[in-house]
Amino acid sequence: MNTLAETTEFDAYDASILAALQKDARITMAQLGRLVHLSQPAVTERVRKLELSGVITGYRAQVNYQRLGYGIRAVVRVGRAEYARIVKLVEQTPEVITAYNVTGDDSWVLEIAVIDVAHLDAVVTKFCVMTETATCIVLNALRESAPVLPARRDSIKPTIKKVTGR
């Protein structure tokens, strides 16, 4: 089965368009065209093709959780539990910002936003009655929503050099 990146051809213009839109999704097509050195109709057509191919899946506003009243963000690791029960609980818990079903010792990794420690306790308790959990409060976010460009195998460099025998 081919992945989308394998079935969609990307060039330098597409990569530049994707980077610019991920940085500022409200940029006009005219501004985007000037930025990537294409005409407005050409850049509009490329964006439309990226949307139709499923590469661009949507546009959204990023929000400041603290300004919305959420003083704490946390990562909650959730141990093994019945999949359907966790899915249902995640869907019923608006404090869950992101939910990843993962491999390893845990079954889920959740990012949550809560008002304070009491609110954190109430949300985590919902999950820990089903299975073991581990919670970490986010102190600082060094990187969030970093732009993602088309994957290229030739850009992968080995971190360890192979030692050859003599």
Backbone torsions as a table, in degrees:
resi	resn	phi	psi	omega
1	MET	NA	127.9	-179.9
2	ASN	-83.3	145.4	173.4
3	THR	-84.3	165.0	-179.6
4	LEU	-59.9	-40.4	-179.3
5	ALA	-62.6	-29.8	179.7
6	GLU	-77.9	-24.2	-176.5
7	THR	-100.0	-9.8	-179.7
8	THR	-110.4	129.1	178.2
9	GLU	-86.2	132.2	178.5
10	PHE	-120.8	142.8	171.4
11	ASP	-122.3	-175.1	-176.9
12	ALA	-62.9	-33.4	177.7
13	TYR	-64.3	-45.7	179.2
14	ASP	-60.3	-43.8	179.3
15	ALA	-62.2	-41.4	179.3
16	SER	-66.4	-40.4	178.1
17	ILE	-63.2	-46.4	179.5
18	LEU	-61.0	-43.5	179.8
19	ALA	-62.3	-44.7	-178.6
20	ALA	-65.6	-43.3	-179.9
21	LEU	-67.5	-34.3	177.9
22	GLN	-71.2	-27.8	177.4
23	LYS	-77.3	-40.9	-178.0
24	ASP	-149.7	96.1	-177.7
25	ALA	-72.8	-10.6	-179.8
26	ARG	-92.2	2.9	179.4
27	ILE	-62.0	140.7	178.5
28	THR	-76.7	159.9	178.4
29	MET	-63.7	-34.4	177.7
30	ALA	-64.6	-45.8	178.2
31	GLN	-63.4	-43.0	179.9
32	LEU	-61.8	-42.6	178.4
33	GLY	-60.3	-44.7	178.4
34	ARG	-63.5	-39.4	-177.6
35	LEU	-64.6	-40.5	-176.5
36	VAL	-101.1	5.1	176.2
37	HIS	65.5	46.2	173.4
38	LEU	-131.8	159.8	175.5
39	SER	-70.1	159.5	178.8
40	GLN	-59.2	-45.8	178.3
41	PRO	-61.7	-37.7	-179.2
42	ALA	-67.1	-43.7	-179.2
43	VAL	-69.8	-35.8	178.0
44	THR	-62.6	-42.2	178.8
45	GLU	-64.7	-41.3	178.8
46	ARG	-64.9	-42.1	178.4
47	VAL	-62.9	-43.3	178.9
48	ARG	-59.7	-42.7	178.9
49	LYS	-65.3	-38.9	177.8
50	LEU	-65.3	-35.4	176.8
51	GLU	-69.8	-47.2	-178.4
52	LEU	-63.9	-33.6	179.9
53	SER	-78.2	-7.8	179.0
54	GLY	87.4	5.5	176.8
55	VAL	-70.4	-49.0	173.2
56	ILE	-92.3	117.5	-175.3
57	THR	-103.5	-7.3	178.4
58	GLY	164.0	177.4	179.4
59	TYR	-132.9	142.0	-179.8
60	ARG	-151.3	161.0	176.6
61	ALA	-88.4	137.0	172.5
62	GLN	-90.2	138.4	-176.3
63	VAL	-119.5	156.7	176.1
64	ASN	-93.3	109.6	-175.6
65	TYR	-62.5	-38.5	179.9
66	GLN	-62.8	-40.2	179.2
67	ARG	-68.5	-19.2	175.8
68	LEU	-89.5	-1.5	176.8
69	GLY	103.2	3.5	179.8
70	TYR	-96.4	105.6	-175.7
71	GLY	-81.8	-16.5	-176.2
72	ILE	-131.9	131.9	166.2
73	ARG	-112.9	141.5	-177.9
74	ALA	-142.4	157.5	173.3
75	VAL	-110.6	127.1	-178.8
76	VAL	-117.5	120.8	174.2
77	ARG	-92.1	127.9	-176.6
78	VAL	-113.9	126.4	-179.1
79	GLY	-70.1	-170.4	-176.8
80	ARG	-69.7	131.2	178.0
81	ALA	-155.6	168.9	179.7
82	GLU	-61.0	123.4	-174.3
83	TYR	-52.0	-52.4	-175.3
84	ALA	-61.0	-36.7	179.5
85	ARG	-67.1	-40.4	179.1
86	ILE	-68.2	-43.5	178.8
87	VAL	-57.4	-46.2	-179.9
88	LYS	-62.6	-42.9	-179.5
89	LEU	-67.1	-40.5	176.6
90	VAL	-60.3	-45.6	180.0
91	GLU	-62.7	-28.5	-179.4
92	GLN	-91.5	0.6	-175.6
93	THR	-116.4	97.3	-176.4
94	PRO	-66.6	-16.9	178.5
95	GLU	-70.8	-17.0	178.7
96	VAL	-77.0	114.4	-179.6
97	ILE	-84.4	-44.3	-177.2
98	THR	-138.9	139.4	178.0
99	ALA	-134.3	120.7	178.4
100	TYR	-114.0	127.3	169.8
101	ASN	-86.2	121.0	-169.4
102	VAL	-125.8	168.2	172.9
103	THR	-94.9	168.9	177.2
104	GLY	106.0	-157.9	-177.4
105	ASP	-67.3	-28.2	179.0
106	ASP	-101.9	158.9	176.0
107	SER	-98.6	-28.4	-176.1
108	TRP	-139.1	148.4	168.0
109	VAL	-126.8	122.9	-176.6
110	LEU	-116.5	143.1	167.5
111	GLU	-108.3	130.3	-178.4
112	ILE	-127.2	156.0	173.8
113	ALA	-124.5	125.9	-177.4
114	VAL	-133.8	164.0	-176.4
115	ILE	-73.7	-48.2	-175.5
116	ASP	-155.9	-172.8	-176.6
117	VAL	-63.4	-39.6	178.6
118	ALA	-62.4	-41.0	177.8
119	HIS	-66.3	-40.5	176.2
120	LEU	-57.9	-47.2	179.4
121	ASP	-59.4	-42.9	-178.6
122	ALA	-64.5	-42.2	-178.8
123	VAL	-69.9	-47.0	-178.4
124	VAL	-63.6	-36.3	179.8
125	THR	-59.1	-36.3	178.2
126	LYS	-56.8	-36.6	-177.3
127	PHE	-87.5	-35.7	-175.0
128	CYS	-75.8	-11.4	172.8
129	VAL	-74.9	-17.8	178.3
130	MET	-91.1	-36.7	-173.3
131	THR	-164.3	175.7	178.2
132	GLU	-70.8	147.9	177.1
133	THR	-135.0	161.6	172.0
134	ALA	-139.1	132.2	-174.5
135	THR	-121.4	136.5	174.9
136	CYS	-125.8	130.1	175.7
137	ILE	-83.9	134.1	179.0
138	VAL	-78.1	119.8	177.9
139	LEU	-87.4	-41.4	-176.7
140	ASN	-152.4	147.5	176.2
141	ALA	-112.4	107.2	179.5
142	LEU	-71.1	-39.8	-178.9
143	ARG	-143.1	130.2	174.2
144	GLU	-139.8	139.8	176.3
145	SER	51.7	46.3	177.1
146	ALA	-66.3	143.1	178.2
147	PRO	-59.5	140.7	178.0
148	VAL	-117.6	124.5	-179.4
149	LEU	-105.2	167.6	179.5
150	PRO	-55.1	139.2	-179.7
151	ALA	-69.7	141.7	177.0
152	ARG	-137.5	120.2	179.4
153	ARG	-62.4	-34.2	-177.1
154	ASP	-69.6	-11.6	179.0
155	SER	-90.5	-4.5	-179.8
156	ILE	-82.9	120.8	179.0
157	LYS	-112.1	133.7	177.6
158	PRO	-65.4	139.5	-179.3
159	THR	-81.9	-23.7	-178.9
160	ILE	-119.3	128.6	178.6
161	LYS	-80.9	137.7	-179.1
162	LYS	-71.4	132.2	178.8
163	VAL	-90.7	127.1	178.8
164	THR	-101.5	140.1	179.6
165	GLY	-78.5	152.4	178.9
166	ARG	-111.5	NA	NA
